[in-house]
Amino acid sequence: MPNIKSQEKRDRQNIKRKEKNTFLKARIKTDKKKLIKAVKENNPEEARKNLSILFKHLDKAVKKGAVHKNYAANKKSKAAKMVNSITES
C-alpha cells in the first residue's frame, strides 16, 4: 500500500485507464473477427458494414490513446485489402 496520497490517486486512475483501454482493444479484436467472418462467407455487404465499424472503433481508440496511430493505420489497411479482395473478384 502506498503511503503517499498522490500515489493512491494515481493507482486509482491507472486502474480506470487500464479497464478503458482493455475494453477498447477488445472491441477492435471483436470487430476484426466479425470482418474476417464476413470475408470468409464472401458477403461483401456485411464486410463493408463491418469495415466501417472497425474504422470507427480504431479511430476512437487512437483518439483516446489506447492504441498508436500507426497500429490503427496498419489494421485499417489490412482490413481494406481483405474487403477489396472479395468485392473485386
DSSP file (Angstrom, degrees, kcal/mol; ACC not computed):
  #  RESIDUE AA STRUCTURE BP1 BP2  ACC     N-H-->O    O-->H-N    N-H-->O    O-->H-N    TCO  KAPPA ALPHA  PHI   PSI    X-CA   Y-CA   Z-CA
    1    1 A M              0   0    0      0, 0.0     2,-0.1     0, 0.0     7,-0.0   0.000 360.0 360.0 360.0 135.5    0.0    0.0    0.0
    2    2 A P        -     0   0    0      0, 0.0     6,-0.0     0, 0.0     0, 0.0  -0.428 360.0-155.0 -73.1 147.5    1.3    3.4   -0.9
    3    3 A N  S    S+     0   0    0     -2,-0.1     2,-0.4     4,-0.0     3,-0.1   0.570  73.2  81.3 -93.8 -12.1    2.0    5.9    1.9
    4    4 A I  S  > S-     0   0    0      1,-0.1     4,-1.7     2,-0.0     3,-0.3  -0.811  71.8-143.5-104.1 134.1    1.6    8.9   -0.3
    5    5 A K  H  > S+     0   0    0     -2,-0.4     4,-2.1     1,-0.2     5,-0.2   0.885 101.1  53.8 -61.6 -40.8   -1.9   10.3   -1.1
    6    6 A S  H  > S+     0   0    0      1,-0.2     4,-2.3     2,-0.2    -1,-0.2   0.843 106.7  52.9 -65.7 -31.7   -1.0   11.3   -4.7
    7    7 A Q  H  > S+     0   0    0     -3,-0.3     4,-2.3     2,-0.2    -1,-0.2   0.874 106.3  53.3 -69.7 -36.9    0.3    7.7   -5.3
    8    8 A E  H  X S+     0   0    0     -4,-1.7     4,-2.0     2,-0.2    -2,-0.2   0.925 111.0  46.5 -61.4 -44.0   -3.1    6.3   -4.1
    9    9 A K  H  X S+     0   0    0     -4,-2.1     4,-2.6     1,-0.2    -2,-0.2   0.912 110.7  52.2 -65.0 -42.3   -4.9    8.6   -6.6
   10   10 A R  H  X S+     0   0    0     -4,-2.3     4,-2.6     1,-0.2    -1,-0.2   0.890 107.9  52.5 -60.8 -38.8   -2.5    7.6   -9.4
   11   11 A D  H  X S+     0   0    0     -4,-2.3     4,-1.8     2,-0.2    -1,-0.2   0.911 110.0  48.0 -62.8 -42.5   -3.2    3.9   -8.6
   12   12 A R  H  X S+     0   0    0     -4,-2.0     4,-1.8     1,-0.2    -2,-0.2   0.918 112.8  48.4 -63.8 -43.2   -7.0    4.5   -8.9
   13   13 A Q  H  X S+     0   0    0     -4,-2.6     4,-2.6     1,-0.2    -2,-0.2   0.899 109.0  53.2 -64.2 -40.9   -6.6    6.4  -12.1
   14   14 A N  H  X S+     0   0    0     -4,-2.6     4,-2.5     1,-0.2    -1,-0.2   0.872 106.6  52.6 -64.3 -36.7   -4.4    3.7  -13.6
   15   15 A I  H  X S+     0   0    0     -4,-1.8     4,-2.1     2,-0.2    -1,-0.2   0.929 111.2  46.8 -63.6 -44.7   -6.9    1.1  -12.8
   16   16 A K  H  X S+     0   0    0     -4,-1.8     4,-2.2     1,-0.2    -2,-0.2   0.918 113.3  48.6 -63.2 -43.6   -9.6    3.1  -14.6
   17   17 A R  H  X S+     0   0    0     -4,-2.6     4,-2.8     1,-0.2     5,-0.2   0.905 109.9  51.8 -63.7 -41.4   -7.4    3.7  -17.6
   18   18 A K  H  X S+     0   0    0     -4,-2.5     4,-2.5     1,-0.2    -1,-0.2   0.917 109.9  48.8 -62.6 -43.0   -6.4    0.1  -17.9
   19   19 A E  H  X S+     0   0    0     -4,-2.1     4,-2.1     2,-0.2    -1,-0.2   0.912 113.1  47.6 -62.0 -43.2  -10.1   -1.0  -17.9
   20   20 A K  H  X S+     0   0    0     -4,-2.2     4,-2.4     2,-0.2    -2,-0.2   0.933 113.6  46.9 -63.9 -46.5  -11.0    1.6  -20.6
   21   21 A N  H  X S+     0   0    0     -4,-2.8     4,-2.5     1,-0.2     5,-0.2   0.895 111.2  51.6 -64.4 -40.1   -8.0    0.6  -22.8
   22   22 A T  H  X S+     0   0    0     -4,-2.5     4,-2.3    -5,-0.2    -1,-0.2   0.908 110.3  49.5 -62.2 -42.2   -8.8   -3.1  -22.4
   23   23 A F  H  X S+     0   0    0     -4,-2.1     4,-2.2     2,-0.2    -2,-0.2   0.931 112.1  47.4 -61.9 -46.8  -12.4   -2.5  -23.4
   24   24 A L  H  X S+     0   0    0     -4,-2.4     4,-1.6     1,-0.2    -2,-0.2   0.902 113.9  46.8 -64.1 -41.5  -11.3   -0.5  -26.5
   25   25 A K  H  X S+     0   0    0     -4,-2.5     4,-2.1     1,-0.2    -1,-0.2   0.888 111.6  50.9 -68.6 -39.0   -8.8   -3.1  -27.6
   26   26 A A  H  X S+     0   0    0     -4,-2.3     4,-2.3    -5,-0.2    -1,-0.2   0.887 107.8  53.4 -65.1 -38.3  -11.2   -6.0  -27.1
   27   27 A R  H  X S+     0   0    0     -4,-2.2     4,-2.3     1,-0.2    -1,-0.2   0.883 107.9  50.8 -64.2 -38.1  -13.8   -4.2  -29.2
   28   28 A I  H  X S+     0   0    0     -4,-1.6     4,-2.3     2,-0.2    -1,-0.2   0.924 110.2  49.1 -64.5 -44.5  -11.3   -3.8  -32.0
   29   29 A K  H  X S+     0   0    0     -4,-2.1     4,-2.1     1,-0.2    -2,-0.2   0.894 111.3  49.7 -63.3 -40.1  -10.5   -7.5  -31.9
   30   30 A T  H  X S+     0   0    0     -4,-2.3     4,-2.2     2,-0.2    -1,-0.2   0.918 110.6  49.6 -64.4 -43.7  -14.1   -8.4  -31.9
   31   31 A D  H  X S+     0   0    0     -4,-2.3     4,-2.1     1,-0.2    -2,-0.2   0.893 109.9  51.5 -62.3 -39.7  -14.8   -6.2  -34.9
   32   32 A K  H  X S+     0   0    0     -4,-2.3     4,-2.5     1,-0.2    -1,-0.2   0.901 108.6  50.8 -65.3 -40.2  -11.9   -7.7  -36.8
   33   33 A K  H  X S+     0   0    0     -4,-2.1     4,-2.2     2,-0.2    -1,-0.2   0.900 109.9  50.2 -63.7 -40.4  -13.2  -11.2  -36.2
   34   34 A K  H  X S+     0   0    0     -4,-2.2     4,-2.1     2,-0.2    -1,-0.2   0.896 110.8  50.1 -64.0 -39.6  -16.6  -10.2  -37.5
   35   35 A L  H  X S+     0   0    0     -4,-2.1     4,-2.2     2,-0.2    -2,-0.2   0.921 110.1  49.3 -64.6 -44.5  -15.0   -8.7  -40.6
   36   36 A I  H  X S+     0   0    0     -4,-2.5     4,-2.6     1,-0.2    -2,-0.2   0.897 110.1  52.0 -62.0 -40.6  -12.9  -11.9  -41.2
   37   37 A K  H  X S+     0   0    0     -4,-2.2     4,-1.9     1,-0.2    -1,-0.2   0.915 109.8  48.4 -62.8 -43.0  -16.0  -14.0  -40.9
   38   38 A A  H  <>S+     0   0    0     -4,-2.1     5,-2.5     1,-0.2     9,-0.2   0.875 112.0  49.7 -65.1 -37.2  -17.9  -11.9  -43.4
   39   39 A V  H ><5S+     0   0    0     -4,-2.2     3,-1.2     3,-0.2    -2,-0.2   0.908 110.0  50.2 -68.4 -41.6  -15.0  -12.1  -45.8
   40   40 A K  H 3<5S+     0   0    0     -4,-2.6    -2,-0.2     1,-0.3    -1,-0.2   0.854 109.6  51.0 -65.1 -33.9  -14.8  -15.9  -45.5
   41   41 A E  T 3<5S-     0   0    0     -4,-1.9    -1,-0.3    -5,-0.2    -2,-0.2   0.471 112.4-124.8 -80.9  -1.0  -18.5  -16.1  -46.1
   42   42 A N  T < 5 +     0   0    0     -3,-1.2    -3,-0.2     1,-0.2    -2,-0.1   0.914  59.2 148.7  58.2  47.2  -18.0  -14.0  -49.2
   43   43 A N     >< -     0   0    0     -5,-2.5     4,-2.3     1,-0.2    -1,-0.2  -0.844  23.3-179.0-113.1  91.7  -20.6  -11.5  -48.1
   44   44 A P  H  > S+     0   0    0      0, 0.0     4,-2.5     0, 0.0     5,-0.2   0.838  79.0  53.5 -65.7 -34.0  -19.5   -8.0  -49.4
   45   45 A E  H  > S+     0   0    0      2,-0.2     4,-2.0     1,-0.2     5,-0.1   0.950 113.3  42.3 -64.9 -48.2  -22.4   -6.0  -47.9
   46   46 A E  H  > S+     0   0    0      1,-0.2     4,-2.7     2,-0.2     5,-0.2   0.886 113.6  54.0 -64.2 -38.8  -21.7   -7.3  -44.4
   47   47 A A  H  X S+     0   0    0     -4,-2.3     4,-2.3    -9,-0.2    -2,-0.2   0.917 108.4  48.2 -63.2 -43.9  -18.0   -6.9  -44.9
   48   48 A R  H  X S+     0   0    0     -4,-2.5     4,-2.0     2,-0.2    -1,-0.2   0.895 112.2  49.7 -64.2 -39.4  -18.3   -3.3  -45.9
   49   49 A K  H  X S+     0   0    0     -4,-2.0     4,-1.8     1,-0.2    -2,-0.2   0.935 113.3  45.5 -63.7 -46.0  -20.6   -2.6  -42.9
   50   50 A N  H  X S+     0   0    0     -4,-2.7     4,-2.6     1,-0.2    -2,-0.2   0.838 109.0  57.7 -66.8 -32.1  -18.1   -4.3  -40.5
   51   51 A L  H  X S+     0   0    0     -4,-2.3     4,-2.6     2,-0.2    -1,-0.2   0.927 106.5  47.2 -63.9 -44.9  -15.2   -2.4  -42.1
   52   52 A S  H  X S+     0   0    0     -4,-2.0     4,-2.2     2,-0.2    -1,-0.2   0.880 112.4  50.0 -66.3 -36.0  -16.8    1.0  -41.4
   53   53 A I  H  X S+     0   0    0     -4,-1.8     4,-2.4     2,-0.2    -1,-0.2   0.923 110.9  49.3 -65.9 -43.4  -17.5   -0.1  -37.8
   54   54 A L  H  X S+     0   0    0     -4,-2.6     4,-2.5     1,-0.2    -2,-0.2   0.923 110.8  50.1 -61.3 -44.4  -13.9   -1.3  -37.4
   55   55 A F  H  X S+     0   0    0     -4,-2.6     4,-2.5     1,-0.2    -1,-0.2   0.920 110.7  50.3 -58.6 -44.7  -12.6    2.0  -38.8
   56   56 A K  H  X S+     0   0    0     -4,-2.2     4,-2.1     1,-0.2    -2,-0.2   0.924 112.7  45.0 -61.3 -46.2  -14.8    4.0  -36.4
   57   57 A H  H  X S+     0   0    0     -4,-2.4     4,-2.2     2,-0.2    -1,-0.2   0.862 111.8  52.3 -70.1 -35.3  -13.6    2.0  -33.4
   58   58 A L  H  X S+     0   0    0     -4,-2.5     4,-2.1    -5,-0.2    -1,-0.2   0.928 110.1  49.0 -63.9 -43.8   -9.9    2.2  -34.4
   59   59 A D  H  X S+     0   0    0     -4,-2.5     4,-2.3     1,-0.2    -2,-0.2   0.894 111.2  49.6 -63.1 -39.6  -10.2    6.0  -34.7
   60   60 A K  H  X S+     0   0    0     -4,-2.1     4,-2.2     2,-0.2    -1,-0.2   0.903 109.4  51.6 -65.9 -40.0  -11.8    6.3  -31.4
   61   61 A A  H  X>S+     0   0    0     -4,-2.2     5,-2.3     2,-0.2     6,-0.9   0.881 110.8  48.3 -65.1 -37.3   -9.2    4.1  -29.7
   62   62 A V  H ><5S+     0   0    0     -4,-2.1     3,-0.7     3,-0.2    -1,-0.2   0.927 110.7  51.0 -66.3 -43.9   -6.4    6.3  -31.2
   63   63 A K  H 3<5S+     0   0    0     -4,-2.3    -2,-0.2     1,-0.3    -1,-0.2   0.872 112.2  46.5 -61.5 -37.6   -8.2    9.5  -30.1
   64   64 A K  H 3<5S-     0   0    0     -4,-2.2    -1,-0.3    -5,-0.1    -2,-0.2   0.606 115.2-116.9 -81.3 -11.9   -8.5    8.1  -26.5
   65   65 A G  T <<5S+     0   0    0     -4,-0.8    -3,-0.2    -3,-0.7    -2,-0.1   0.634  79.3 123.4  88.3  13.6   -4.8    7.0  -26.6
   66   66 A A  S   <S+     0   0    0     -5,-2.3     2,-0.3    -6,-0.2    -4,-0.2   0.837  78.3  20.5 -77.1 -32.7   -5.5    3.2  -26.2
   67   67 A V  S    S-     0   0    0     -6,-0.9    -2,-0.2    -9,-0.2     2,-0.1  -0.926  88.0-101.8-133.5 159.2   -3.6    2.4  -29.4
   68   68 A H     >  -     0   0    0     -2,-0.3     4,-2.0     1,-0.1     3,-0.2  -0.471  29.2-121.3 -79.4 151.3   -0.9    4.1  -31.5
   69   69 A K  H  > S+     0   0    0      1,-0.2     4,-2.2     2,-0.2     5,-0.1   0.840 113.1  53.1 -64.4 -32.8   -1.9    5.8  -34.7
   70   70 A N  H  > S+     0   0    0      2,-0.2     4,-2.3     1,-0.2    -1,-0.2   0.858 106.1  53.6 -70.8 -33.9    0.4    3.6  -36.8
   71   71 A Y  H  > S+     0   0    0      2,-0.2     4,-2.3    -3,-0.2    -2,-0.2   0.933 111.2  46.1 -61.0 -46.5   -1.1    0.5  -35.3
   72   72 A A  H  X S+     0   0    0     -4,-2.0     4,-2.6     1,-0.2    -2,-0.2   0.901 111.4  51.5 -64.6 -41.2   -4.6    1.7  -36.3
   73   73 A A  H  X S+     0   0    0     -4,-2.2     4,-2.3     1,-0.2    -1,-0.2   0.903 110.2  49.8 -62.9 -40.9   -3.4    2.7  -39.8
   74   74 A N  H  X S+     0   0    0     -4,-2.3     4,-2.2     2,-0.2    -2,-0.2   0.925 112.3  46.6 -63.1 -46.2   -1.9   -0.8  -40.3
   75   75 A K  H  X S+     0   0    0     -4,-2.3     4,-2.3     1,-0.2    -2,-0.2   0.891 112.5  50.5 -64.6 -40.0   -5.1   -2.5  -39.2
   76   76 A K  H  X S+     0   0    0     -4,-2.6     4,-2.5     2,-0.2    -1,-0.2   0.910 110.3  49.9 -64.5 -42.2   -7.2   -0.3  -41.4
   77   77 A S  H  X S+     0   0    0     -4,-2.3     4,-2.1     1,-0.2    -2,-0.2   0.931 112.9  45.1 -63.0 -46.7   -5.0   -1.0  -44.4
   78   78 A K  H  X S+     0   0    0     -4,-2.2     4,-2.0     1,-0.2    -1,-0.2   0.885 113.4  50.7 -66.4 -38.3   -5.1   -4.8  -44.0
   79   79 A A  H  X S+     0   0    0     -4,-2.3     4,-2.2     2,-0.2    -1,-0.2   0.914 109.7  50.0 -65.9 -42.3   -8.9   -4.8  -43.4
   80   80 A A  H  X S+     0   0    0     -4,-2.5     4,-2.6     1,-0.2    -1,-0.2   0.888 108.6  52.9 -64.0 -38.7   -9.5   -2.7  -46.5
   81   81 A K  H  X S+     0   0    0     -4,-2.1     4,-1.8     2,-0.2    -1,-0.2   0.911 108.4  51.0 -61.5 -42.0   -7.3   -5.1  -48.5
   82   82 A M  H  X S+     0   0    0     -4,-2.0     4,-0.9     2,-0.2    -2,-0.2   0.935 112.2  45.4 -60.8 -46.9   -9.4   -8.0  -47.3
   83   83 A V  H >X S+     0   0    0     -4,-2.2     4,-1.8     1,-0.2     3,-0.7   0.905 111.8  52.2 -65.5 -41.4  -12.7   -6.4  -48.2
   84   84 A N  H 3X S+     0   0    0     -4,-2.6     4,-2.0     1,-0.2     5,-0.3   0.820 100.5  63.7 -64.5 -29.7  -11.4   -5.3  -51.6
   85   85 A S  H 3X S+     0   0    0     -4,-1.8     4,-0.7     1,-0.2    -1,-0.2   0.840 110.2  37.2 -65.2 -31.2  -10.3   -8.9  -52.3
   86   86 A I  H << S+     0   0    0     -4,-0.9    -1,-0.2    -3,-0.7    -2,-0.2   0.771 115.7  52.1 -91.0 -26.8  -13.9  -10.1  -52.2
   87   87 A T  H  < S+     0   0    0     -4,-1.8    -2,-0.2     1,-0.2    -3,-0.2   0.817 111.1  47.0 -79.1 -28.8  -15.5   -7.1  -53.9
   88   88 A E  H  <        0   0    0     -4,-2.0    -1,-0.2     1,-0.2    -2,-0.2   0.796 360.0 360.0 -80.9 -29.6  -13.2   -7.2  -56.9
   89   89 A S     <        0   0    0     -4,-0.7    -1,-0.2    -5,-0.3    -2,-0.1   0.501 360.0 360.0 -79.3 360.0  -13.5  -10.9  -57.6
